[in-house]
Amino acid sequence: METINRYWTYSDKPVGAWPEPDNFELCEGTIPAPANGQALTRTIYVSLDPYQWAYKELREQSRGTPCHARTVAQVIESRMPGYAPGDLVSNTNGWAEYELMGEGVTRPAYMIPRKLDPAAEKISHAVGVLGMLGLTAYAGMVLQCNPKPGDTVVVSAASGGVGQIAGQLARLRGARVVGIAGRPEKCRFVMETLGFDACVSHLSPSFAEDLKAACPRGVDAYFENVGGEVFEAVLPLLKSDARMTVCGRISHYGEAPGGVAGAEQNRRAMARGVTVTDLWASHYVESHHDAMLAELGPAVASGAVVYREDIRQGLETLPFAFAEMLKGGNFGKMLVQLSEDPTLRGA
Ligand SMILES: NC(=O)c1ccc[n+]([C@@H]2O[C@H](COP(=O)([O-])OP(=O)(O)OC[C@H]3O[C@@H](n4cnc5c(N)ncnc54)[C@H](OP(=O)(O)O)[C@@H]3O)[C@@H](O)[C@H]2O)c1
């Protein structure tokens, strides 16, 4: 049995706009022993998400604070009622090979561990399409943007974790969906595999004109993931009664937080934020989490909704994969695998 636990902490190097590998420090310690009410888990997948850099309190941690992340893990040893060795869970081990969960392990309420059923779902989906990404996309697109047949719906970061789900939810409701993505292979994937009607690249010098040409009747709903120049290109195309969900503004995550510049110009447009942590803490969970699972669970299983993951390997890659994801280096939902996924054994 292994005794050494390796994990990443924040270093004391001052943070710049975007993460550098030396903002993180690889540490070693003894694998912790579970107390009464706790279980020891070994991390299988670490979810890398833009919010881990967007939240100042996460990126400006004091030296030695373990790096936070949602994870999928397997129970190794348990003194926690209801959890036995071998059980698979969705929890918050952070960038660590081993971590405790249960009593006395403080976590926000929306990050309580959940036991996974590998017969019912691909376990990595618990931190993606059937977890917080699915709920974010469902709430932001279905409930707030309310796409209808014939609507033109635009989704930015369209090939990413949230964007790919949000766009397909609009497509399933009969909307004409236009994606915005970076590299040509991402744009092709968005159209050919995800079934969007068009996809334009924000890397093109003619991006704003390309987007206008792809939305000849204007934009009825916009699912905003990016901000900056992408938002500025969408804004003049919004119809006067357009709906807009501000899910994220990744192009600004290196800056101080601010408002959505220019939104007030379209006075009758509805711009509304979505914050998945609020959803988890509110009535949305009871009323809409089940609806999200009821739609996306079968749709992903049947292939009616495609969900692409970008899974990197090994604890050492975490800071590099994280920095890459924030700059568009990921192609699909970014995860880092730290140990064998037992559900794929023999696959
Ligand atoms: N509101 C909530 O509760 C909530 C929950 C989850 C996620 N989010 C937000 O949703 C957004 C997407 O998150 P995700 O986890 O699905 O990540 P993701 O889309 O899988 O990865 C981020 C993508 O953003 C794009 N991007 C990065 N910088 C950009 C720039 N300057 N201009 C244009 N595009 C840029 C890149 O795609 P391209 O290569 O195609 O440009 C990159 O691959 C983020 O803003 C995130 O903060 C919000």
The ligand as an SDF file (V2000), in Angstrom:
LIG
                    3D

 48 52  0  0  0  0  0  0  0  0999 V2000
  -21.9930   30.6890  -14.3950 N   0  0  0  0  0  0  0  0  0  0  0  0
  -21.5530   29.5310  -13.9090 C   0  0  0  0  0  0  0  0  0  0  0  0
  -21.9870   29.0690  -12.8620 O   0  0  0  0  0  0  0  0  0  0  0  0
  -20.5110   28.8060  -14.7130 C   0  0  0  0  0  0  0  0  0  0  0  0
  -20.2710   27.4340  -14.5250 C   0  0  0  0  0  0  0  0  0  0  0  0
  -19.3340   26.7980  -15.3570 C   0  0  0  0  0  0  0  0  0  0  0  0
  -18.6340   27.5470  -16.3210 C   0  0  0  0  0  0  0  0  0  0  0  0
  -18.8840   28.8840  -16.4390 N   0  0  0  0  0  0  0  0  0  0  0  0
  -18.2110   29.7130  -17.4680 C   0  0  0  0  0  0  0  0  0  0  0  0
  -18.4750   29.1450  -18.7420 O   0  0  0  0  0  0  0  0  0  0  0  0
  -17.3950   29.4750  -19.6210 C   0  0  0  0  0  0  0  0  0  0  0  0
  -16.9060   28.1900  -20.2840 C   0  0  0  0  0  0  0  0  0  0  0  0
  -16.3850   27.3330  -19.2590 O   0  0  0  0  0  0  0  0  0  0  0  0
  -15.9750   25.8360  -19.6030 P   0  0  0  0  0  0  0  0  0  0  0  0
  -15.6870   25.1600  -18.3210 O   0  0  0  0  0  0  0  0  0  0  0  0
  -16.9790   25.2500  -20.4820 O   0  0  0  0  0  0  0  0  0  0  0  0
  -14.5840   26.0450  -20.3490 O   0  0  0  0  0  0  0  0  0  0  0  0
  -14.2360   25.6700  -21.8540 P   0  0  0  0  0  0  0  0  0  0  0  0
  -15.1910   26.4060  -22.7410 O   0  0  0  0  0  0  0  0  0  0  0  0
  -14.1510   24.1830  -21.9660 O   0  0  0  0  0  0  0  0  0  0  0  0
  -12.7520   26.2450  -22.0210 O   0  0  0  0  0  0  0  0  0  0  0  0
  -12.5340   27.5910  -22.1450 C   0  0  0  0  0  0  0  0  0  0  0  0
  -12.6330   28.0600  -23.6310 C   0  0  0  0  0  0  0  0  0  0  0  0
  -12.7970   29.4560  -23.6730 O   0  0  0  0  0  0  0  0  0  0  0  0
  -12.3380   29.9330  -24.9020 C   0  0  0  0  0  0  0  0  0  0  0  0
  -11.5560   31.1580  -24.6970 N   0  0  0  0  0  0  0  0  0  0  0  0
  -10.5820   31.3750  -23.8030 C   0  0  0  0  0  0  0  0  0  0  0  0
  -10.0830   32.6220  -23.9330 N   0  0  0  0  0  0  0  0  0  0  0  0
  -10.7650   33.2030  -24.9300 C   0  0  0  0  0  0  0  0  0  0  0  0
  -10.7230   34.4920  -25.5480 C   0  0  0  0  0  0  0  0  0  0  0  0
   -9.8700   35.4450  -25.1270 N   0  0  0  0  0  0  0  0  0  0  0  0
  -11.5610   34.7410  -26.5610 N   0  0  0  0  0  0  0  0  0  0  0  0
  -12.4340   33.7980  -26.9960 C   0  0  0  0  0  0  0  0  0  0  0  0
  -12.5310   32.5680  -26.4590 N   0  0  0  0  0  0  0  0  0  0  0  0
  -11.6980   32.2760  -25.4370 C   0  0  0  0  0  0  0  0  0  0  0  0
  -11.4580   28.8350  -25.5170 C   0  0  0  0  0  0  0  0  0  0  0  0
  -12.1500   28.2480  -26.6170 O   0  0  0  0  0  0  0  0  0  0  0  0
  -11.7650   28.6460  -28.1320 P   0  0  0  0  0  0  0  0  0  0  0  0
  -10.4560   27.9810  -28.4250 O   0  0  0  0  0  0  0  0  0  0  0  0
  -12.8840   28.1220  -28.9310 O   0  0  0  0  0  0  0  0  0  0  0  0
  -11.6370   30.1330  -28.1730 O   0  0  0  0  0  0  0  0  0  0  0  0
  -11.3450   27.8170  -24.3880 C   0  0  0  0  0  0  0  0  0  0  0  0
  -11.2130   26.5050  -24.8750 O   0  0  0  0  0  0  0  0  0  0  0  0
  -16.3400   30.1680  -18.7780 C   0  0  0  0  0  0  0  0  0  0  0  0
  -16.4920   31.5540  -18.9380 O   0  0  0  0  0  0  0  0  0  0  0  0
  -16.6920   29.7590  -17.3630 C   0  0  0  0  0  0  0  0  0  0  0  0
  -16.2490   30.6660  -16.4010 O   0  0  0  0  0  0  0  0  0  0  0  0
  -19.7930   29.5280  -15.6550 C   0  0  0  0  0  0  0  0  0  0  0  0
  1  2  1  0
  2  3  2  0
  2  4  1  0
  4  5  1  0
  4 48  2  0
  5  6  2  0
  6  7  1  0
  7  8  2  0
  8  9  1  0
  8 48  1  0
  9 10  1  0
  9 46  1  0
 10 11  1  0
 11 12  1  0
 11 44  1  0
 12 13  1  0
 13 14  1  0
 14 15  2  0
 14 16  1  0
 14 17  1  0
 17 18  1  0
 18 19  2  0
 18 20  1  0
 18 21  1  0
 21 22  1  0
 22 23  1  0
 23 24  1  0
 23 42  1  0
 24 25  1  0
 25 26  1  0
 25 36  1  0
 26 27  1  0
 26 35  1  0
 27 28  2  0
 28 29  1  0
 29 30  1  0
 29 35  2  0
 30 31  1  0
 30 32  2  0
 32 33  1  0
 33 34  2  0
 34 35  1  0
 36 37  1  0
 36 42  1  0
 37 38  1  0
 38 39  2  0
 38 40  1  0
 38 41  1  0
 42 43  1  0
 44 45  1  0
 44 46  1  0
 46 47  1  0
M  CHG  2   8   1  16  -1
M  END
$$$$
